[in-house]
Amino acid sequence: TVGAVALDKSGNLAAATSTGGMTNKKYGRIGDSPIIGAGTYANNNTVAVSGTGWGEFFIRTVVGYDVSALMEYKKDPVSKAAQTVIDKVGKLGGDGGLIALDKDGNMAMPFNTEGMYRGAITKDGKIEIYIYK
Amino acid sequence: GNYVLVIHGGAGTILKKNMTPEKETQYRAALEQALKAGYAKIQEGKSSLDAVQAAVNILEDNPLFNAGKGAVFTHDGKNEMDASIMNGKTLEAGAVAGVTTIKNPINAARAVMEKSEHVMMAGRGAEAFAKEAGCEIVDPSYFYTEDRWKGLQKALKEDSMKAKLDHSFNNKLGIINIDNKFG
């Protein structure tokens, strides 16, 4: 699964996710990637989120919307909200990670697996790329 | 905060000991290319939607990642892809699921958001809509990669009834047991 979240010069957030799903899946199984609020969510008042991992758990925990809700209702910063949600996924037995970018340009990239291909770029073009923990 | 774009290319059992320097270089280059493509849109004053679409297109076109070309295979030996996009300003959203002929599924998701009254379309209907909306349609063979095909054969051999997660093995529930990046 791949995904991106962005904040443009007008202060607008967007999120996108694209995937091939799971190897050997049957019966037209669909994961979280195309489910708005689970694998993908964006709200200018809070955050843009894209997830990757075991889709069934991301759907059940409504990952993208949950990050946003924690920020909107509990006023959690994006780092805390994103980590809280990934921890919820982990407690259920699911694994994976997410990327989140808030309306002020703060980001988080939590995951509970050994690694996650991830990267970010700042306003002035500084690139960060990470793979492992 | 100072960030304008964040991307991911999947999570799972990704250990340095299992990665060759050449492979790691390829992954880093692909991620950098995606970041630069999205950043260019933002620098041009384009929307965040344009930025995320540009970044995801790069990753969809790269067979290293489980999306677009390089997507994993279903039990029946097909590539079935899903994608979605959301506009934080308007809360509009679009998604496609189970599509097999759309070269860049994220483009189809955006078309659903902007050119229809719906949020999600699936299967053949989504493909027909994407074609009418001007998305590039390809033969399903475009998505074939040898590594993913081998991944399916391995999964079938291990247990033909179990689906395999992206790139994980020995997970907490013990259901999925693979040692390669399957998606």
Interface residues (C-beta under 8 A of the other chain):
Chain A: T1 V2 G3 A4 V5 A6 L7 D8 K9 S10 N12 L13 A14 A15 A16 T17 S18 T19 G20 G21 M22 T23 N24 K25 K26 G28 R29 I30 G31 S33 P34 I35 I36 G39 T40 Y41 A42 N43 N44 A48 S50 T52 G53 W54 G90 G93 D95 G96 G97 L98 I99 A100 L101 D102 K103 D104 G105 N106 M107 M109 F111 T113 E114 G115 M116 Y117 R118 G119 A120 I121 T122 K123 D124 G125 I127 I129 I131 Y132
Chain B: G1 N2 Y3 V4 L5 V6 I7 H8 G9 G10 A11 G12 T13 I14 L15 K16 M19 E24 Y27 R28 L31 E32 A34 L35 K36 G38 Y39 I42 G45 K46 S47 S48 L49 A51 V52 Q53 A55 V56 L59 E60 F65 N66 A67 G68 G70 A71 V72 F73 T74 H75 D76 N79 E80 M81 D82 A83 S84 I85 M86 N87 G88 K89 L91 A93 A95 V96 A97 G98 N104 P105 I106 A109 V119 M120 A122 G123 F143 R148 G151 L152 A155 L156 S160 M161 K162 A163 K164 L165 D166 H167 S168 N171 K172 L173 I178 F182 G183
